Amino acid sequence: MGERCGWCGTDPLYVAYHDEEWGVPEHDPQALYEKLVLDGFQAGLSWFTILRKRENFRAAFAGFDPDVISGWGEPDVVRLLGDAGIVRHRGKIEAAVTNAQAWQRIEADGGFSDFIWSAVDSRPVQNQLGSLGQIPATSPQGDALSKRLKQAGFRFCGPTIVYAFAQAVGLFNDHLVDCPAYARCAAIA
């Protein structure tokens, strides 16, 4: 086995995220909601910025409980806009509420995890990538999932955001094949 994927650098928080989370197949519906919302907050920023603020986000967003967030209104949006521990962007905050409502509908109608994983026929795609330059930013399956999420009422879920989400939650194993995490993630599939 070779070295870990170079995109995570050497910061211990980012290395731990790479080694323990990124690309590991995730099926918990609430964890999937959290990751999709956080990837929406990442738009225009680096993932490392969001990762450093993730615990603040979890505190501010009630542990990313969609059943709580779905009932939030303008006072909650204003409260969050005043929280310096998160990314304060009205559109992204409002999207978290809208997305929680969409999540509830999907969860009640067959399950959010099944909805997400159906994009890859419930089996992680094992990409064979040899260099960072080969890691895609989108894919046909990710594009189709983005479209389905939008049709279901989700916001901040364009093709690039959705593909980053899909990589992170293991729909696509986009670790480099020489990276030790590649085999670990593939074994979970």
C-alpha positions in Angstrom: 0.0 0.0 0.0 1.1 3.5 -0.7 0.5 6.9 0.9 -2.9 8.3 1.7 -4.6 10.6 -0.8 -2.7 13.9 -0.8 -5.7 16.2 -0.7 -6.0 15.9 3.0 -2.6 17.3 3.7 -1.1 16.8 7.2 -3.5 18.6 9.6 -4.5 15.9 12.1 -8.3 16.8 11.8 -8.2 16.5 8.1 -6.1 13.3 8.1 -8.5 11.7 10.6 -11.5 12.7 8.4 -9.7 11.2 5.4 -8.7 8.0 7.2 -11.9 7.4 9.2 -14.8 9.0 7.4 -14.4 10.0 3.8 -15.5 7.3 1.4 -16.8 5.0 4.2 -20.3 3.8 3.1 -22.9 5.6 5.3 -26.5 4.4 5.5 -27.8 6.3 8.5 -30.5 8.6 7.1 -29.8 11.4 9.6 -26.0 11.2 9.0 -26.7 11.4 5.3 -28.9 14.5 5.8 -26.1 16.1 7.9 -23.5 15.5 5.3 -25.6 16.8 2.5 -26.4 20.0 4.4 -22.8 20.5 5.3 -21.7 20.0 1.7 -24.3 22.7 0.8 -22.7 25.0 3.3 -19.3 24.2 1.8 -20.3 25.7 -1.6 -17.7 28.4 -2.4 -15.5 27.4 0.5 -13.1 24.6 1.3 -14.3 21.5 3.0 -11.6 22.0 5.7 -13.4 25.3 6.7 -16.6 23.3 7.2 -14.8 20.4 9.0 -13.3 22.8 11.5 -16.7 24.2 12.2 -18.6 20.9 12.2 -19.1 20.6 15.9 -20.4 24.2 16.0 -22.8 23.3 13.2 -24.0 20.3 15.1 -24.7 22.4 18.2 -26.4 25.1 16.2 -28.5 22.7 14.1 -29.8 20.5 16.9 -27.5 17.6 16.1 -28.8 17.8 12.5 -32.1 16.2 13.6 -34.3 16.8 10.5 -37.5 16.4 12.6 -36.5 19.4 14.7 -35.1 21.5 11.9 -38.1 21.0 9.7 -40.2 23.1 12.1 -37.8 26.1 12.2 -38.9 29.5 11.0 -37.6 33.0 10.7 -36.6 33.4 14.4 -34.3 30.3 14.0 -32.8 31.7 10.8 -32.0 35.0 12.5 -30.5 33.2 15.5 -28.3 31.2 13.2 -27.3 34.3 11.2 -25.9 35.6 14.5 -23.9 32.5 15.3 -20.2 33.2 14.5 -19.3 29.5 14.9 -21.0 28.5 11.7 -21.1 29.8 8.1 -23.7 32.6 8.2 -25.4 32.5 4.9 -29.2 33.1 4.9 -29.8 31.0 1.7 -27.8 28.0 3.1 -29.5 28.2 6.5 -33.0 28.4 4.9 -32.0 25.5 2.6 -31.2 23.4 5.7 -34.8 23.9 6.8 -36.3 23.2 3.4 -34.1 20.1 3.1 -35.2 18.8 6.4 -38.8 19.0 5.2 -37.9 17.2 2.0 -35.9 14.7 4.0 -39.1 13.9 6.1 -41.2 13.3 3.0 -38.6 10.9 1.5 -38.0 9.2 4.8 -41.7 8.6 5.2 -41.9 7.3 1.6 -39.4 4.5 1.6 -36.4 6.0 3.4 -33.8 8.6 2.7 -30.9 6.1 2.8 -32.6 4.0 0.1 -33.3 7.1 -2.0 -29.6 8.1 -1.9 -28.2 4.7 -2.4 -30.4 3.9 -5.3 -28.2 6.3 -7.3 -25.6 3.5 -7.4 -28.0 0.5 -7.2 -27.2 0.2 -3.5 -23.6 -0.8 -4.2 -20.6 1.6 -3.9 -18.8 2.3 -7.2 -15.2 1.3 -6.8 -13.3 3.8 -9.0 -9.8 2.9 -10.0 -8.0 6.2 -9.6 -4.2 6.5 -9.8 -3.7 10.2 -9.2 -5.4 13.2 -7.6 -6.0 14.6 -11.1 -8.2 11.7 -12.0 -10.7 12.3 -9.1 -13.9 13.5 -10.8 -16.0 16.5 -9.8 -19.2 15.0 -11.1 -20.5 11.7 -12.6 -23.7 10.7 -14.5 -25.0 8.9 -11.4 -24.3 12.0 -9.2 -25.9 14.3 -11.8 -29.0 12.1 -11.8 -29.1 12.1 -7.9 -28.8 15.9 -7.9 -31.7 16.2 -10.2 -33.8 13.8 -8.1 -32.9 15.7 -4.9 -34.0 19.0 -6.6 -37.2 17.4 -7.8 -37.9 16.3 -4.2 -37.5 19.8 -2.9 -33.8 20.0 -1.9 -31.7 23.1 -2.3 -28.0 23.6 -2.5 -27.6 20.2 -4.2 -26.1 20.9 -7.6 -24.1 18.2 -9.4 -20.7 19.2 -7.9 -22.1 19.4 -4.3 -23.9 16.1 -4.7 -20.8 14.3 -6.1 -18.7 15.6 -3.2 -21.4 14.3 -0.8 -21.6 11.0 -2.7 -17.8 10.5 -2.4 -17.8 11.4 1.3 -20.6 9.0 2.2 -19.1 6.1 0.1 -21.4 5.9 -2.9 -18.1 6.3 -4.9 -14.8 5.0 -3.5 -12.6 7.8 -4.9 -9.6 7.1 -2.7 -6.6 6.5 -4.9 -6.0 2.8 -5.3 -2.6 3.0 -3.6 -4.2 4.7 -0.5 -4.7 2.4 2.5 -8.2 3.7 2.9 -9.2 2.5 -0.6 -9.1 -1.2 0.5 -10.7 -0.4 3.8 -13.7 1.3 2.1 -13.9 -1.4 -0.6 -14.1 -4.1 2.1 -17.2 -2.4 3.6 -19.0 -2.4 0.3 
